[in-house]
C-alpha cells in the first residue's frame, strides 16, 4: 500500500457558496463538482476537497488516494489499525481509519 496523493477535506453546508468562496480565495476554478455532494480545486499538485452532502465527517480531515481501497484496508487492519466499513460511492470506494487525532479517509476510484 502506497499513497498516490493526499487532499485536505473541508466539510461545507452550501456547496455553491463554498465553491464560489474558495475559487475566489485561491484564484482557480473547481476541477470537479458533483452537485451538492463534492467539489475539488487543484492548485499545482495540491488538491483541496469540499465535502457537502456526501461526507464521512463534520471535521476537517485528510483524504488519501490509493490504487486499491479494499487491499489498503486489509493491510492497515493487519498493522493494527481499526477501520470503518468499506463504502461504495458514485465515483469511489472509501473507508475511514478510526481513533486518529484527525479524520482520515482512504479511497480509490470505483471499478
PLY file of the C-alpha trace (Angstrom):
ply
format ascii 1.0
element vertex 111
property float x
property float y
property float z
element edge 110
property int vertex1
property int vertex2
end_header
0.00 0.00 0.00
1.37 3.38 -1.03
-0.40 6.73 -1.03
-0.78 8.20 -4.52
-1.88 11.63 -3.31
-3.43 13.43 -0.37
-6.01 16.16 -0.02
-7.35 18.28 2.81
-11.12 17.78 3.10
-13.30 20.62 4.38
-16.94 19.89 5.26
-19.36 22.52 3.91
-23.06 23.20 4.32
-23.65 25.00 0.99
-21.58 23.64 -1.90
-22.39 26.52 -4.27
-21.35 29.10 -1.67
-18.21 27.18 -0.70
-17.10 26.66 -4.31
-17.56 30.38 -5.04
-15.67 31.42 -1.89
-12.74 29.02 -2.31
-12.46 29.75 -6.04
-12.23 33.46 -5.27
-9.75 32.93 -2.40
-7.46 30.66 -4.44
-7.95 32.25 -7.86
-8.79 28.93 -9.53
-11.91 27.31 -10.92
-13.00 23.96 -9.47
-11.57 20.89 -11.16
-14.63 18.81 -10.33
-18.08 19.50 -8.86
-20.65 16.76 -8.17
-23.79 18.71 -7.29
-24.13 19.36 -3.56
-22.04 16.26 -2.72
-18.41 17.04 -3.53
-16.01 19.51 -5.19
-12.28 19.66 -5.83
-9.97 22.58 -6.52
-6.43 21.84 -7.73
-3.60 24.27 -7.12
-0.48 22.87 -8.75
-0.06 19.40 -7.27
-2.17 20.25 -4.22
-5.87 19.44 -4.03
-8.49 21.00 -1.77
-11.65 18.91 -1.41
-15.03 20.24 -0.29
-17.39 17.66 1.20
-21.07 18.54 1.09
-23.88 16.05 1.48
-21.55 13.08 0.84
-19.15 13.37 3.75
-17.90 10.98 6.35
-17.09 13.61 8.99
-18.09 17.08 10.09
-14.44 17.90 10.86
-11.60 18.96 8.57
-9.68 15.82 7.67
-7.22 14.11 5.37
-8.13 12.17 2.22
-5.58 9.61 0.98
-5.83 8.21 -2.56
-4.59 4.64 -3.08
-4.78 2.26 -6.03
-6.97 -0.27 -4.18
-9.03 0.79 -1.15
-10.02 -2.76 -0.23
-6.40 -4.03 -0.22
-5.25 -0.94 1.71
-7.94 -1.51 4.33
-6.81 -5.11 4.84
-3.15 -4.00 5.10
-3.99 -1.38 7.72
-6.03 -3.89 9.74
-3.04 -6.28 9.66
-0.89 -3.41 11.00
-3.28 -3.00 13.93
-5.39 -0.05 12.77
-9.16 -0.03 13.23
-11.20 0.94 10.18
-14.79 1.64 9.40
-16.62 -0.32 6.71
-15.69 -0.09 3.03
-18.29 2.16 1.36
-19.01 2.31 -2.37
-19.82 5.83 -3.55
-20.76 7.11 -7.00
-17.13 7.56 -8.05
-15.05 5.77 -5.41
-14.63 3.13 -2.74
-13.61 4.51 0.65
-13.13 3.73 4.31
-12.21 5.70 7.42
-9.37 4.94 9.79
-10.70 5.12 13.34
-9.17 6.51 16.55
-6.74 9.00 14.97
-6.38 12.65 16.03
-7.98 13.84 12.75
-10.47 12.15 10.40
-8.60 10.12 7.75
-10.31 8.57 4.73
-8.63 6.26 2.23
-10.17 5.96 -1.24
-9.67 4.57 -4.73
-11.61 5.07 -7.93
-14.66 2.87 -8.31
-14.50 -0.04 -10.66
0 1
1 2
2 3
3 4
4 5
5 6
6 7
7 8
8 9
9 10
10 11
11 12
12 13
13 14
14 15
15 16
16 17
17 18
18 19
19 20
20 21
21 22
22 23
23 24
24 25
25 26
26 27
27 28
28 29
29 30
30 31
31 32
32 33
33 34
34 35
35 36
36 37
37 38
38 39
39 40
40 41
41 42
42 43
43 44
44 45
45 46
46 47
47 48
48 49
49 50
50 51
51 52
52 53
53 54
54 55
55 56
56 57
57 58
58 59
59 60
60 61
61 62
62 63
63 64
64 65
65 66
66 67
67 68
68 69
69 70
70 71
71 72
72 73
73 74
74 75
75 76
76 77
77 78
78 79
79 80
80 81
81 82
82 83
83 84
84 85
85 86
86 87
87 88
88 89
89 90
90 91
91 92
92 93
93 94
94 95
95 96
96 97
97 98
98 99
99 100
100 101
101 102
102 103
103 104
104 105
105 106
106 107
107 108
108 109
109 110
